[in-house]
Amino acid sequence: MPDQPTIARYLLQRLHSMGVRHIFGVPGDYILGFYDEIVKSPLDHVGTTREDTAAFAADGYARCSGIGALAVTYGVGALSVVNPVAGAYAESSPVVVISGAPGTQEQLQNPMMHHRFGPYHFQREIFRRITCAIAVLDDPYTALRDIDRTLYAAQHHSAPVYIELPRDMPRREGFVIPQQEGQLSGSDQANLEEALEETLGLFEQARSPVVVAGVETHRRGMQDELVKLVTRARFPIAATLTGKSVVGERHPAYLGIYEGALGSPFARDYVENADFILMLGVNLNDVDLGIDTARLEPSYIVRAAENQIFIHHHRYTQVTLADFIRRLTALIPERSTHWPEVPAFPELGDFPLVSNAITVKRLVARLNHFLTPDMTVVADTGDCLFAASELRVHERTAFLASAFYTTMGFAVPAALGAQIACPDRRPVILVGDGAFQMTGTEVSTIARHRLNPIIILFNNRGYSTERFILEGPFNDIADWRFEKFGEVFGPLHGHDVHNEEEFEAALQSAIKETSMPSLLNVHLQPDDTSPAMRRLAESLHKRVSY
């Protein structure tokens, strides 16, 4: 009889088979046995400064490679990752959370183990709300099957999962139970064909069709098929903010970001004047709909979400997004019409202007001409996010952000995960001073691993989004010398930037400095914001009274 794999070894082998090569996390006594097994495995451990940044890094890794993983201790470690895991759940990112726990006998015999905050099952009940599947590996007879079930759920649903590993279980032998391989549930063929027939009928009558693509198109791995569909039918295409970079944004069909009145005026006019709107993988939320400023005629919309299609008052269930896009691509008539006349990039003009103070508008315009195909933009929440909506990245999946959940502190650790997943792509991080003060310590990990992101720090001395909703001293934060962080965190090129000349010099220096991260501490006026964020703040101010 062949040797039975241990529970930890089997979990690590399964993760490796799914493409995971790194596990992020912070060690703690309840997870140390599993960490010792990581050392013996083909996977590398990436230690972070905090547990929550490990989860953000695993999220960034998952968005680039298809799945990510982190390992933390019980209680203080696992509860620290609740916020970033909730964000991954909200944005369909398959992150595997592995939490240590007191041993099985310890839980039975000692109700007062450290890190405990109530009955031992409380922690898994919390994660049950923010993951698509959980498993507690406390029985060697069922552990391996539970690992398979949980990891399959992460891939199938493109969502986080939670695995709890009592500390006396990692080296226990598990039992392989023969079982039928999990298969992705297919579409109901009758529903699929009827949805396609109705969709094609509407398309044939349309004079100005358009595609609006959302984040689920990316999460379901349908980007190649999306480009085939757009090319075959000559569809102009806009993306939602949460779906930004679902296609390369230099594609001739690309209109820009559609998010109602908050997005590109050109994209808004094109989409809202269309007489056939094919929404693929779009999650309906207030960010993507411009805080209720979207003006879309429902009778013109065909919306394909995961597992259901909405057309007029009809809802076709059990139709997967993948099946719908593939079949539509095969059936839709091929057209040879010209691509739409997309506005060219605004001319940058003379840059830098001598002694001209740097502004958000000019900064973004310069970055649009600076970005190259091997760069990934990672944006934090606030004006970094809304200013970045004006950027045109070259490649698909070259823009990462917490665009719907909008948690501060995402960008720096997510960029760590993204560059470890794709070392040939250099991150350009857009982060505000407030968000950097939350998770910027991961610059230390970035430097330790000799990564080389370019960090553009929007230093406007506080929380700019909130300033435009309700001003007050609570929006002010401490003034840090961000450019000096290399003296504490390890090798880092810091630049203190006040004007366009200094910004240009810092950019040129950063692009040449490939052996370490570069940080540009860009001083902006507190009232200087991107047009998109100003429109957002004004809309929120009208809706919410204080």
Disulfide bonds with the S-S distance in Angstrom:
none
